[in-house]
Structure formats: structure tokens, C-alpha cells
Amino acid sequence: MSERISVKIENGVADVRLTRADKMNALDDAMFNALLETGERLKNDKSVRCVVLSGEGRAFCAGLDMGNFGRMAAPKDESGAKKEGAVPSRLIPRTHGIANRAQYAAWLWRELPMPVIAAVHGVAYGGGFQVMLGADIRYVAPDTKLAIMEIKWGLVPDMSGTQIMRHLVREDIVRELTYTGRVFSGEEAGQYGFATRVTATPLEDALATARDIASKSPSAIRASKRLLNKAVSVDQATGLMEESIEQDVLIGSPNQVEAIMSNLEKRAANYID
């Protein structure tokens, strides 16, 4: 895919890996671009039924590249504007739907039509932690070090983390970790609710689950993700109606008929992408 991310697609599973191992897959401008480009590619690939997102080397993602913090601290001129080389103040404009560019690097995994599983090891700090949160499912090694690290740099979590964490973990835990920037373990992530599964082999287990998901009807899987995405923000009446709409489309469709017949005939299903 690029010098930052590799993508290998096999039997409906996209194995997506951050490949900046020498920098613990830290988020520089090229990595942000690679994440966005990869998301656009996968969004439009109907052959992909599940995505596994991981990092090569010692870490999943160490967060924002250190060089960016130096640019943030660049002095201002007499007018109050940041001098040349500083990080520009352009986060408020929405560049990707409801999100800005940095937010979308994590939020895009929610918007992909197929499930995404993050396989996490080593460290997941700051922006890397938020990219992990964007996945539907998170498998985390027990000795992984994680942190909502932004407070260390005088910042707030701003890559969509605040909007995802509130649906996963108790509010007081989110507040404590956000206010302190405390590093916590993969074991703790499982106890809090950030990790779906704590496992010594997150990548192997994530790929196994992805292959299982890819063996199911892609029509039903994508409809399920649409429903679950909407469920976090709609009222009950709307949610119940959305269930009915999705089910009406599925009943009697080719993939739904194939699901029935393959089970009745005790054979592997042959679904249409």
C-alpha cells in the first residue's frame, strides 16, 4: 500500500499492518495519509468481508510522532500567529463528513462497511490508542501498555476517542485515565472494557475471528454493522424500525437463501460479495 501501511487480502480478510516499525508506528503526516488512503480503498472493495488492523515490530502504535509536538511549541510572532514551521490551527473545519482529518484516521474504521478487528501489542498511546478504539473488536496482549496520553502534552484526546470511550467504559474510569494520562496494562484494558479479549496471541486470534466472520453472509454482516453503528445514537423507536428495514431487505435475498441451504445441506456456504 505504502511505506507506512501494508495490505494483504486473502479469502475475504484484509490483513492491514502499520509498517513504521523503527518508530513504533508513530503517527506522522505520512502515516495519517496512509490510514486515510487505506480506509478509502477498503471501503470500496466488496471482496473484503473483515479487516484485521495491527502494527509490525514492537508496538501497535506509539501515538503522535514526537516531531509534531516540537512544531506545536513553535513560538508566535508579534501578531499572535504561529511562525513558519508550527502546526497550523485548522482542526475545527470538517474535512471528512463529521470529522476532521486526524479524527477520521480513527473514526474511519467505524465507517467501513465491514467489521474491523484491532490486534494490539507493545504499546498503544494517545492517537494510537484512539485508532485502536475505532475498531469494532479489540484483541489485546496482556502486557500491552496503553494510555490516554494527551494530558502529558497539555492536550485533550481529539481523534474521536471521547465519542467512542463513552460507549465502552464507565465514565469515571474514562475521566481518571484522561485526567492523569496513567499507563495501564492490557489486562486492565480487559477489565475496564477497552479490550474485547485479552490474549497472548492477539494477531493470530484476530485473524482466526476474521476468517470466521468472512465465512458468514456478507450481506447480513454489513447490515449488522449498519444497525450497531446507528444504535448508539438513535432513539428506541428509530432503532426498532431500522432493524425491520434491514431484515426486510435480507429475507429471501440470494445470500440469505444460501445461508439456509448451506446449513440444511451441511456444506460450506458460497456467498456473493
PEUR-V591350 format. One record per backbone hydrogen bond with DSSP energy under -1.0 kcal/mol. CO is the residue of the C=O (numbers start at 1). NH is the residue of the N-H. If there is no record, write none. Layout:
co=CO nh=NH
co=CO nh=NH
This chain:
co=4 nh=19
co=5 nh=2
co=6 nh=17
co=8 nh=15
co=10 nh=13
co=12 nh=49
co=12 nh=50
co=13 nh=10
co=14 nh=52
co=15 nh=8
co=16 nh=54
co=17 nh=6
co=18 nh=56
co=20 nh=23
co=20 nh=25
co=21 nh=24
co=23 nh=26
co=24 nh=62
co=26 nh=28
co=27 nh=65
co=28 nh=32
co=29 nh=33
co=30 nh=34
co=31 nh=35
co=32 nh=36
co=33 nh=37
co=34 nh=38
co=35 nh=39
co=36 nh=40
co=37 nh=41
co=38 nh=42
co=39 nh=43
co=40 nh=44
co=42 nh=45
co=45 nh=48
co=50 nh=14
co=51 nh=117
co=52 nh=16
co=53 nh=119
co=54 nh=18
co=61 nh=125
co=63 nh=27
co=65 nh=68
co=66 nh=70
co=67 nh=71
co=68 nh=72
co=69 nh=73
co=71 nh=74
co=75 nh=83
co=77 nh=80
co=81 nh=77
co=83 nh=86
co=88 nh=90
co=96 nh=99
co=99 nh=96
co=100 nh=104
co=103 nh=106
co=103 nh=107
co=104 nh=108
co=107 nh=110
co=107 nh=111
co=108 nh=112
co=115 nh=51
co=116 nh=136
co=116 nh=137
co=117 nh=53
co=118 nh=139
co=120 nh=141
co=121 nh=60
co=121 nh=123
co=122 nh=145
co=123 nh=60
co=123 nh=61
co=124 nh=147
co=125 nh=128
co=126 nh=130
co=127 nh=131
co=128 nh=132
co=129 nh=133
co=130 nh=134
co=132 nh=135
co=137 nh=118
co=138 nh=196
co=138 nh=197
co=139 nh=120
co=140 nh=199
co=141 nh=144
co=142 nh=187
co=144 nh=186
co=145 nh=124
co=146 nh=184
co=147 nh=126
co=147 nh=149
co=149 nh=152
co=150 nh=153
co=150 nh=155
co=151 nh=154
co=160 nh=164
co=161 nh=165
co=164 nh=167
co=165 nh=168
co=165 nh=169
co=170 nh=174
co=171 nh=175
co=172 nh=176
co=173 nh=177
co=174 nh=178
co=175 nh=179
co=176 nh=180
co=177 nh=181
co=184 nh=146
co=185 nh=189
co=186 nh=190
co=187 nh=191
co=188 nh=192
co=189 nh=193
co=189 nh=194
co=189 nh=195
co=197 nh=140
co=201 nh=205
co=202 nh=206
co=203 nh=207
co=204 nh=208
co=205 nh=209
co=206 nh=210
co=207 nh=211
co=208 nh=212
co=209 nh=213
co=210 nh=214
co=213 nh=216
co=217 nh=221
co=218 nh=222
co=219 nh=223
co=220 nh=224
co=221 nh=225
co=222 nh=226
co=223 nh=227
co=224 nh=228
co=225 nh=229
co=226 nh=230
co=227 nh=231
co=230 nh=233
co=230 nh=234
co=235 nh=239
co=236 nh=240
co=237 nh=241
co=238 nh=242
co=239 nh=243
co=240 nh=244
co=241 nh=245
co=242 nh=246
co=243 nh=247
co=244 nh=248
co=245 nh=249
co=246 nh=250
co=247 nh=251
co=250 nh=253
co=253 nh=257
co=254 nh=258
co=255 nh=259
co=256 nh=260
co=257 nh=261
co=258 nh=262
co=259 nh=263
co=260 nh=264
co=261 nh=265
co=262 nh=267
